Amino acid sequence: MRVLQLGPYPPPYGGVQTNLVAIRDHLRAHGHQAPVIHLTRHRGAEADEVFYPESAFQTARLLLRKPADILHLHIGGVLTGRLLGLCLFCSLLPGRETVLTFHSGGYPSSPEGRRVTRHGLTAFVLRRLDAAIAVNEEIAGFLCRCGVREVRVIVPAAGKEIAAALPAPLEAFYAAHTPVLLSVGLLEPEYDLPLQIAALGRFRESHPNGGLVIIGSGSLAAQLREQIAAQPWGSHILLAGDVPHAATLRAIRESSAVLRTTHYDGDSISVREALELGTPVIATDNGMRPPGCHLIGLPPALDAVIAAVAQALVRTRVEPVRADNTRNLDAVLELYEQVLKPGARPR
């Protein structure tokens, strides 16, 4: 079969990108074709059937020109009118089945999600899908309330390939600091990175050789650089930018703890990857964290972060939580096969 995925393709590397690439690799390993239409502002050179349209018109033209049995959309964040329009357009294309993975773990309980009713436009568009994948039970309940025919809960595949060594700047920073706290995510307000910067100052009172690495990119990059430079401990914070996924996994494994101090969050793949690698995780309690995290309340507070880090460092490693990526990816392929069965429509 030929499955055309639409969503963010790395770089940068994030949870949705990791899942999309894992599905693409799994499809190819089973002899299927797996082109991708990249949907975010980050640009790349078109190669290996990865396409980078520059407008909605170009995206529509690619969808009309590129053959596919299944169109698989990956959406995270808010269901904007633009994204709903894309879902509707895909569902109208003849000879294609449309599948959606909704990665936005916190959307159903957000103000936008609570306003969605079965009789509204959002639910109408979602009902046109042939099937949907939810990354957790809360999203599954939301999609079912909207009337989606087939909803399956499939946990996104976590990364497996770990780099043999850290990139030079990270390697030098890790060599000069012990313990190292790590944050992996977007440089956006909901990740509360200023709290992490402040936390390192407090943390170094008891761990004078401690450091903080922040991996990711976003709209706050320049502002965070200024804030870091203004701190007496700023030289012990590395704003690493985007890092290849295999190297990020290496950084997670080499860290003493991973921080996930978000105000709004879904089912974070980086959290699952850290737990699988045996690295302690300090995360805000969003009601859907996997077992093994050191949870703090919402909104995150400085004292709570420091206390959780101290507790996590009592044991520098935790028992790894093994994820069955192959089974999760096989479940996606089984769903594809289900929607393609002649004369059979999903429930």
C-alpha positions as CSV (number, residue, x, y, z in Angstrom):
1,M,0.0,0.0,0.0
2,R,1.0,3.6,-0.4
3,V,0.5,5.8,2.8
4,L,1.0,9.5,2.4
5,Q,1.6,11.1,5.8
6,L,1.0,14.8,6.4
7,G,2.6,16.5,9.4
8,P,5.9,17.8,10.7
9,Y,9.0,16.1,9.4
10,P,12.3,16.6,11.2
11,P,14.3,18.7,11.8
12,P,13.5,20.0,14.3
13,Y,12.9,16.8,16.3
14,G,9.8,16.5,18.5
15,G,7.4,13.9,19.6
16,V,5.1,14.1,16.6
17,Q,8.1,14.0,14.2
18,T,9.5,11.0,15.9
19,N,6.2,9.1,15.6
20,L,5.8,10.1,11.9
21,V,9.3,8.9,11.0
22,A,8.8,5.7,13.0
23,I,5.6,4.9,11.0
24,R,7.4,5.7,7.8
25,D,10.3,3.4,8.6
26,H,8.0,0.6,9.6
27,L,5.9,0.9,6.4
28,R,9.1,0.8,4.3
29,A,10.4,-2.2,6.3
30,H,7.3,-4.1,5.3
31,G,7.6,-3.2,1.6
32,H,5.1,-0.3,1.5
33,Q,5.5,3.2,0.1
34,A,5.6,6.1,2.6
35,P,5.8,9.6,1.1
36,V,5.5,12.6,3.4
37,I,4.1,16.1,3.0
38,H,5.7,18.4,5.6
39,L,3.3,21.0,7.1
40,T,5.2,23.4,9.3
41,R,7.2,26.5,8.6
42,H,10.6,24.7,8.7
43,R,11.9,24.1,5.2
44,G,14.1,21.4,3.8
45,A,15.3,20.1,0.5
46,E,12.8,17.8,-1.2
47,A,14.3,14.3,-1.4
48,D,13.4,10.7,-0.7
49,E,9.6,11.5,-1.2
50,V,9.5,14.2,1.5
51,F,7.8,17.3,0.0
52,Y,7.8,20.8,1.4
53,P,4.8,22.9,0.0
54,E,5.0,26.6,0.7
55,S,1.2,27.3,0.8
56,A,-2.2,25.7,1.3
57,F,-2.6,25.8,-2.5
58,Q,0.7,23.8,-3.0
59,T,-0.4,21.3,-0.4
60,A,-3.7,20.8,-2.1
61,R,-2.0,20.4,-5.5
62,L,0.4,17.7,-4.1
63,L,-2.6,15.8,-2.6
64,L,-4.3,15.9,-6.0
65,R,-1.2,14.8,-7.9
66,K,0.4,12.2,-5.6
67,P,-1.2,8.8,-5.6
68,A,-2.0,7.3,-2.2
69,D,-4.3,4.6,-0.7
70,I,-4.3,6.3,2.7
71,L,-3.8,9.9,3.8
72,H,-2.6,9.9,7.4
73,L,-2.7,13.3,9.1
74,H,-0.7,14.1,12.3
75,I,-2.1,16.9,14.3
76,G,-0.8,18.3,17.6
77,G,-2.0,21.4,19.5
78,V,-5.2,23.1,18.8
79,L,-7.6,22.0,16.0
80,T,-7.5,25.3,14.1
81,G,-9.8,26.2,11.2
82,R,-6.8,25.7,8.8
83,L,-6.2,22.1,10.1
84,L,-9.9,21.3,10.0
85,G,-10.0,22.5,6.4
86,L,-7.1,20.2,5.5
87,C,-8.9,17.3,7.2
88,L,-12.1,18.1,5.2
89,F,-10.2,18.4,1.9
90,C,-8.5,15.1,2.4
91,S,-11.8,13.4,3.2
92,L,-13.3,14.6,0.0
93,L,-10.6,13.2,-2.3
94,P,-11.9,10.1,-4.1
95,G,-10.1,6.8,-3.8
96,R,-8.3,7.7,-0.6
97,E,-9.0,6.7,3.0
98,T,-8.3,9.3,5.6
99,V,-6.7,8.5,9.0
100,L,-5.9,11.1,11.7
101,T,-3.5,10.8,14.7
102,F,-4.4,13.4,17.3
103,H,-1.3,14.0,19.4
104,S,-2.6,16.9,21.5
105,G,-3.0,15.2,24.8
106,G,-4.5,18.1,26.7
107,Y,-6.9,19.4,24.0
108,P,-10.1,17.7,25.2
109,S,-9.8,19.4,28.6
110,S,-8.7,22.8,27.2
111,P,-11.2,25.6,26.8
112,E,-11.2,25.0,23.0
113,G,-11.8,21.3,23.4
114,R,-14.6,21.7,25.9
115,R,-16.5,24.0,23.5
116,V,-16.6,21.3,20.8
117,T,-20.1,19.7,20.5
118,R,-21.3,16.8,18.4
119,H,-23.4,19.2,16.3
120,G,-20.6,21.6,15.6
121,L,-18.3,22.0,12.6
122,T,-15.3,20.3,14.3
123,A,-17.3,17.1,15.0
124,F,-18.7,17.2,11.5
125,V,-15.3,17.2,9.9
126,L,-13.9,14.6,12.3
127,R,-16.8,12.3,11.5
128,R,-15.7,12.3,7.8
129,L,-12.5,10.5,8.8
130,D,-12.3,6.8,8.1
131,A,-10.4,6.2,11.4
132,A,-8.5,8.1,14.1
133,I,-5.6,7.2,16.4
134,A,-5.7,8.7,19.9
135,V,-2.5,8.8,21.9
136,N,-4.4,8.4,25.2
137,E,-7.9,7.5,26.5
138,E,-8.9,11.1,27.1
139,I,-8.4,11.9,23.4
140,A,-10.2,8.7,22.4
141,G,-13.2,9.7,24.5
142,F,-13.2,13.1,22.8
143,L,-13.1,11.6,19.3
144,C,-15.9,9.1,20.2
145,R,-18.1,11.9,21.5
146,C,-17.6,13.6,18.1
147,G,-18.8,10.5,16.4
148,V,-15.6,9.3,14.7
149,R,-16.3,5.8,13.2
150,E,-13.2,4.0,14.4
151,V,-11.0,5.2,17.2
152,R,-8.0,3.3,18.5
153,V,-5.6,4.1,21.3
154,I,-2.1,3.6,20.1
155,V,0.8,5.0,22.1
156,P,3.3,6.9,19.8
157,A,6.5,5.0,19.1
158,A,9.5,6.3,21.1
159,G,12.9,6.6,19.6
160,K,15.3,3.7,19.5
161,E,18.5,4.8,17.7
162,I,21.0,6.3,20.3
163,A,24.0,8.2,19.0
164,A,27.4,6.7,19.9
165,A,28.6,10.0,21.3
166,L,27.2,13.5,22.1
167,P,27.8,16.4,19.7
168,A,30.9,18.3,20.7
169,P,29.2,21.2,22.6
170,L,27.0,18.8,24.6
171,E,29.9,16.5,25.3
172,A,32.0,19.4,26.6
173,F,29.2,20.6,28.8
174,Y,28.4,17.2,30.2
175,A,32.1,16.7,31.0
176,A,32.3,20.0,32.9
177,H,29.0,19.5,34.9
178,T,27.7,16.9,37.3
179,P,24.8,16.4,37.7
180,V,23.2,17.6,34.5
181,L,19.5,18.4,34.3
182,L,17.9,18.2,30.9
183,S,14.9,19.8,29.3
184,V,13.6,18.6,25.8
185,G,10.8,20.5,24.1
186,L,9.8,23.7,22.4
187,L,11.1,27.1,23.5
188,E,7.5,28.4,24.1
189,P,5.7,29.9,27.1
190,E,3.8,26.7,28.0
191,Y,7.1,25.0,28.8
192,D,8.0,27.5,31.6
193,L,11.7,27.5,30.8
194,P,12.3,30.6,33.0
195,L,11.3,28.4,36.0
196,Q,13.9,25.9,35.0
197,I,16.6,28.6,34.7
198,A,15.7,29.9,38.1
199,A,15.7,26.3,39.5
200,L,19.3,25.8,38.4
201,G,20.4,28.7,40.6
202,R,18.7,27.1,43.6
203,F,19.9,23.6,42.6
204,R,23.6,24.8,42.5
205,E,23.4,25.8,46.1
206,S,23.5,22.1,47.0
207,H,25.2,20.9,43.8
208,P,27.7,23.6,42.9
209,N,28.9,21.7,39.8
210,G,25.3,21.2,38.4
211,G,24.3,22.3,35.0
212,L,21.1,22.6,32.8
213,V,20.8,21.7,29.1
214,I,17.8,22.9,27.1
215,I,17.2,21.2,23.8
216,G,14.7,22.6,21.3
217,S,13.8,25.7,19.3
218,G,11.0,28.2,19.4
219,S,9.8,31.7,19.5
220,L,11.5,32.5,22.9
221,A,15.0,31.6,21.9
222,A,16.4,35.2,21.9
223,Q,14.5,36.1,25.1
224,L,15.8,33.0,26.9
225,R,19.4,33.8,25.8
226,E,19.1,37.2,27.3
227,Q,17.6,35.8,30.5
228,I,20.4,33.2,30.8
229,A,23.1,35.7,30.2
230,A,21.7,37.9,33.0
231,Q,22.0,35.2,35.6
232,P,25.2,34.7,37.7
233,W,24.9,31.0,36.9
234,G,24.2,31.6,33.2
235,S,27.4,30.0,32.1
236,H,26.2,26.7,33.5
237,I,23.1,26.6,31.2
238,L,23.5,25.4,27.6
239,L,20.8,26.4,25.2
240,A,21.5,23.7,22.7
241,G,18.9,24.4,20.0
242,D,17.7,21.6,17.8
243,V,19.7,18.4,18.2
244,P,19.3,15.2,16.1
245,H,17.0,12.7,17.7
246,A,19.7,10.0,18.2
247,A,21.9,12.5,19.9
248,T,18.9,13.8,22.0
249,L,18.4,10.2,23.2
250,R,22.1,10.0,24.2
251,A,21.7,13.3,26.1
252,I,18.7,11.9,27.9
253,R,20.6,8.8,28.9
254,E,23.6,10.8,30.1
255,S,21.5,13.2,32.2
256,S,20.7,12.9,35.9
257,A,17.1,14.0,35.4
258,V,14.7,15.3,32.8
259,L,12.5,18.3,33.5
260,R,9.0,18.6,32.0
261,T,7.6,21.7,33.8
262,T,4.8,22.5,31.4
263,H,1.6,24.5,31.9
264,Y,0.0,22.6,29.1
265,D,1.1,19.3,27.8
266,G,0.0,16.1,26.1
267,D,1.5,12.6,26.0
268,S,5.1,13.6,25.8
269,I,7.3,11.1,23.9
270,S,10.5,12.5,25.5
271,V,9.0,11.6,28.9
272,R,8.5,8.0,27.7
273,E,11.9,7.9,26.1
274,A,13.5,9.1,29.4
275,L,11.7,6.5,31.4
276,E,12.7,3.8,28.9
277,L,16.3,4.8,29.2
278,G,16.2,4.8,33.0
279,T,16.5,8.5,33.5
280,P,14.3,10.1,36.3
281,V,11.6,12.5,35.1
282,I,10.2,15.5,37.0
283,A,7.0,16.5,35.3
284,T,3.8,18.5,36.0
285,D,0.8,16.3,36.7
286,N,-1.4,16.6,33.6
287,G,-3.4,13.5,34.5
288,M,-1.8,11.3,31.8
289,R,1.8,10.8,32.7
290,P,3.1,7.3,32.5
291,P,4.0,5.5,35.8
292,G,7.5,6.3,37.1
293,C,7.5,10.1,36.9
294,H,8.1,12.4,39.9
295,L,5.0,14.5,39.6
296,I,4.6,18.2,40.7
297,G,1.4,20.2,40.7
298,L,0.0,22.7,38.2
299,P,1.1,25.4,37.8
300,P,4.7,24.3,38.4
301,A,6.4,26.0,41.4
302,L,10.1,26.5,42.1
303,D,10.1,24.8,45.5
304,A,8.2,21.8,44.1
305,V,10.7,21.4,41.2
306,I,13.7,21.6,43.6
307,A,12.1,19.0,46.0
308,A,11.3,16.7,43.2
309,V,14.8,16.9,41.7
310,A,16.3,16.1,45.2
311,Q,14.0,13.1,45.5
312,A,14.9,11.9,42.0
313,L,18.6,12.2,42.5
314,V,18.5,9.9,45.6
315,R,18.6,7.2,42.9
316,T,20.5,8.4,39.9
317,R,18.9,5.8,37.7
318,V,15.5,4.2,37.7
319,E,14.2,0.9,36.4
320,P,13.8,1.3,32.7
321,V,10.2,1.2,31.4
322,R,10.3,-0.9,28.3
323,A,8.1,0.3,25.4
324,D,6.9,-2.2,22.8
325,N,7.4,0.0,19.7
326,T,7.1,-2.9,17.3
327,R,3.6,-3.8,18.6
328,N,2.5,-0.2,18.5
329,L,3.7,0.3,15.0
330,D,2.1,-3.0,13.9
331,A,-1.2,-1.7,15.4
332,V,-1.0,1.3,13.0
333,L,-0.4,-1.0,10.0
334,E,-3.4,-3.2,11.1
335,L,-5.6,-0.1,11.2
336,Y,-4.5,0.8,7.6
337,E,-5.4,-2.7,6.5
338,Q,-8.7,-2.5,8.2
339,V,-9.8,0.7,6.4
340,L,-8.6,-0.7,3.1
341,K,-10.7,-3.9,3.2
342,P,-13.0,-4.0,0.2
343,G,-16.6,-3.4,1.2
344,A,-15.8,-3.0,4.8
345,R,-16.3,0.2,6.7
346,P,-14.9,0.8,10.2
347,R,-17.3,0.9,13.1
